[in-house]
Amino acid sequence: MTKRWLLWVALVGCDDGTAGDPYTQVVEVSVNPNRDLDILFVIDDSPSMFDKQKNLADNFPKFIDRLNASSGGFPNLHVGVVTSDMGTKGSEVMALATPIGQVGNGGCSGNGKGGALQISGAPVTGSYLSDEINFDGGRNRNYTGDISTVFATMAKVGAGGCGFEQHLAAMRASLDGSVAANAGFLRASAVLAVIFVADEDDCSFKTPAILDPANAALGPLQSFRCTRFGVRCETGGATPDAMNQLGVKGQCGANPMSQYFDDVAPFHDFLLGLKDGDTSHVIVAGIVGATAVEVESRMPPSGPDVLALKHSCTYTGANGPEVADPPARLKAFLDLFPGRSTSSTICQQDLSGTLDQIGQLVVSSIGNVCLTTSVADMDPATEGVQFDCKVEDVVGASVTAIPRCDASSTPTCWSLEADPANCTMGDHLNFVVHRGTTTPDPTTIVRMQCKLET
C-alpha cells in the first residue's frame, strides 16, 4: 500500500536571499505533524479598536472551520488572549513612569494588564480556553457553550487600554513564566501560533522615559514617538531626525539602534527559544494596517499642527470610518519567520477571508497540505501545469532531493494535487510526498522551493 505523507507548505513571494535565485524562500515542515496547538491572540485594546475586535469575534467561526478541516481532525487546542496594554513598564528600566493620559480611555498606568491572559467574562474555567482529546476519544473542555461564541467574548477585551501599545512586550510577558496565572497555557510539546490584531504598530519600549510629557526633544506626547525613535526607514528615515520630516518613507523596519525601543530580533529569538530553536513549531500572523509609511502634518483637537504617522488604510465600520497605521516594526518581526508567517490588512468590513487564510497557516503544522499562492506554469503550451519546484528531505546535516512524481519515479516522489474543498487559496493545491512502503525518520523536515507566478 502506498503511503501518502501529507505535508503543508506555505509559499511566500520572496527569494531566499541568494542574489538571482528565482525560487521562493525555503519552507520547513515536519514530516511528523504535532496535534498539540497553542494559539495566543495579542489584541490591541486601545480606544480605536472596538469595531475591529467585534469584526474579529464575528468572523472567528471561519477560523474554527479551518481547524476542523485539518486532515487529522480538530487539534488539542489551547487559546489565550493577551492585550497590548503594558502600562508604563519598560523592558530595561524597572521603575514605572507617572501615569499619563486618562486611564481607561487610552491612558497608561503601572504595569497595565502586564501580560496576563484575559477571558473577559467568557464562561471559561481558568485564564485560557482548553479543548483537548481524552483517552476514550471524547473531549476535555474547560468552557461551556460553542467555542466560537466563547472566543467572541474573550476577544472583546475592551477599547480603553494604553495608547502606547506594546504588542511584542505583552506577547513575551504572557509566555515567559512571569505571570503565575498563565501557567499551563504553554505546552512544551505544542506548536505555538501567535496572532497579532492591531491598528497601530508595536511600541515596546526599553525605558518609560519615552513617556515623559516634559521632554520637548521627544516631540508631543503621542504615539508618533514610537515611529520616530522605534522605526528606521532606509529611504527618508535613516535617523530619528529624518523620520521627523514630512514625506513618504521606504524600506522601513525596526530601528535596532534605538535608545528608547526594543529591537524586534530578540522577540524572534525568544519565541524560538521556547521551542528549542525548532522553526516548525512556531507560527506568527498579523491582522494589521497596510505597510506604506508616510509622515504628515495633522491638526490635533487643540494647539498647532503636529507631525503624525499617516493612516495607511481605512474602511467604513459599524459606527463610521475606521483607520489603521502602518505596522513597520510588527511587519519586520513577522518577516523574521519566512514561510511561517502571514499578514493581512485589518481594514476590512469582513475578516472571514483573513481568518481562513491564517487558519490555513496555523494548521500547516498539524497535517494540512495546502499551497497558499500560485505556482508558475513554466510551459503553458503543454497540457497541465508544469511546475518548477525543488523538494528535499532534511535529517540533521543530511539533505536528500525528492523528485517530482512521473512515470519513471522512484518510490519516494512528490506531487501537487487539486483539492479546492480544503485548499481555498492560490491554485487550491495539496502538496503530497509519496513514499511507497518507506517510513521516514521521524525527525525529517521537508523543504520546498518553487518559482511563483509574477
Buried (B, 14 or more C-beta within 10 A) or exposed (E): EEBBBBBBBBBBEEBEEEEEEEBBBBBBBBBEBBBBBBBBBBBBBBBBBBBBBBBBBBBBBBBBBBBBBBBEEBBBBBBBBBBBBBBBBBBEBEEBBEBBBEBEEBBBBBBBBBBBBBBBEBEBEBBBBBBBBEEEEEEEBBBEEEBBBBBBBBBBBBBBBBBBBBBBBBBBBBBBEEBEEBEEBBBEEBBBBBBBBBBBBBBBBBBBBBBBEEEEEBBBBBBBBBBBBBBBBEEBBBEBEBBBEEEBBEEBBBBEEBEBBBBBEBBBEBBBEBBEEBBBBBBBBBBBBBBBBBBBEBEEEEEEEBBBBBBBBEBEBEEEEBBBBBBBBBBBBBBBBBBBBBBBBBBBEEBBBBBBBBBBBBBBBBBBBBBBBBBBBEEEEEEEBBBBBBBBBBBEEEEEEBEBBEEEBEEBBBBBEEBEEBBBBBBBBBBBBBBEEEEBEEEBBBBBBBBBEE
